[in-house]
């Protein structure tokens, strides 16, 4: 019986080690990681100019609101942080991504804001920063240029960040 117990016990330890998903962004908080989602694009596996179908597949959940030219998703991360994403399309082509991040803890909001700044600074250097906002401009090869704007609208009691990605026409 002891040998069986040890065998089961050692198996469960191996299973426990492998059951934790590997972090994509271990240098950032899990909040920021869940918002960014992947490093393979501007944000969340998406780039501008994709279709509504690609957005829905990438988000992999039912939109909280959907109209002809907008798709919205709401995500509660935990009891402290939640965020909404609004995708704006024109002729079924993504024109703008608007993310609002809300937190009951201003310190966590400051951390997320700084991590988002760091993430986009590494992807898109030469930012312009002023009181509570930072703007990154990008021209990627043959693609149209785009802008990433991150603003902190937090108060001493509540955190609020706005991240907007849009075409620079």
N, C-alpha and C positions, 0 to 999 in steps of 0.2 A: 504494500500500500504506500509506503514511503517513497519508493522509486517512482510510482505512478504520479504521486503528488509533486515530486521534484520535476518530473518530466512536464507535467501540465504547467507548473509554475514557471519553468524556464521558457516554455512556448509562449505563455502569456506575456512575459517580459519582452520577447522579440516582437510579438504582435503590437505591444504598446509602443515600442520604439518606432515601428513602421507606420503606425496609425496617425501620427502627427504629420500634417501636410508641411512640406518644405516651404518656408517663407520666400516670397519673391523679392521683398525689400526688407531684409532684416535690419538695415540701418535706420528704418523709419518705424513709427508706431503702427500697430495693427489697424488703427483708424485710417491713417493715410494710405496704407496698403490696400485696404478694402475700397477706398475711393478711387485710387489710381488703377488698381486691378492687374495691370500688366505693363511691361516695359516695351512692348512691340508696336506701340502706336503713340498718338498724342495723349490719349487717355482711354482706359477701359477696353483696349483692343480695337479701338475705332479711330479712324481719321476722317477729316472732312471729305465731303463728296460721296460718302457711302449712302446706300438706299435705306429706307425704313425697314425692310426685311432683314438687312444685315444688323441694324441696330437692335431689333427685337431678338435676333439669335444671340447676339453678344450679351445682352442683358439677361436673357434666359429666365425671365419672369413676366408676369402679366403687367402691362403698363397701368399706372394709377389713373391716367387720363390720356386720351388719344383723340386728336382731331386731324383734319386733312394734312396740315403742315406742322403739327407738333406731336411729340410723344413724350410723356412724363413718367418718371419712376420715382417712388419714395422708398428709402431704405433706412430702417432703424438699425443702428449697429448695436446699441445697448441702451440702457436707461439714461445715459449721459449724452450720447452723440447720435444724430441722425442726419440724413442728407437727402436732397431731391435733385434729380437731373431732368432738365428739359432740353430735348433735342428739337431744333427748328430746321425744317426742310423747305426747299424750294424746288418744285418739279421733281420730287422724290430724290433729292440730293441734299445731304446734310450741309447746312450753312453755319450753324452755331450750336455749341454745347454750353449750357448754362447750369452750373452746379452751385447749390446753396447748401452750406454745411452749418448745422446748428449744434450748440453744445451748452449744457447747463454749467459747465466748468470752464471759465475763461482761460485758465492755465493750459488745459488740453487744447483749446482753440488756438492759443498762441503757438503751441507745439506743432499742431497740424499746419498752421499758416507758414511757419518756418520750414517745415519739411516739404511742403509744396513748393516754396521758393527755391529750396535746395534742389529738388527734383528737376524743376524746369530750368534752373540755372545751368545744370549739367547738360541738359538737352539743347537748350537755346541760350547761349551766352549773350552778353551785352544787354542786360536788362536796364530799364529805367525805373527807378524807385523813388517814391515820394510818400509822404505821411499816410501810412496805412494801405498803400497799394503798390503793386509792382507789375510792369508790363514787359513782355518778351515778344519780339518780332522775329518772324522766321520766313525764310525763302528756302524751300527744299527742292533743289534740282529743277525739274520741269514742272513741279506742282505750283499751284497758286500760293502766294504768301499768306500766312495766317498770323494771328495775334493771340497770345495767352495773357489774360489779365487776372490778377489775384488781388482781391481787396478784403480788408478786415474791417467789419462794421460792428465789432464787439463793444459791449458796454461792460462796466465793472461786474455786472451780475450775470450776463448772458453772452455767449460767444456766437458770432455769425461771420462766416467767410463766404465770399462770392468768387467763384472761378469761372471765367468765361473764355471760351475758345471760339474764334470766329475768323472768317475770311477777311483779309486786308485787301479790299478792292481797289 
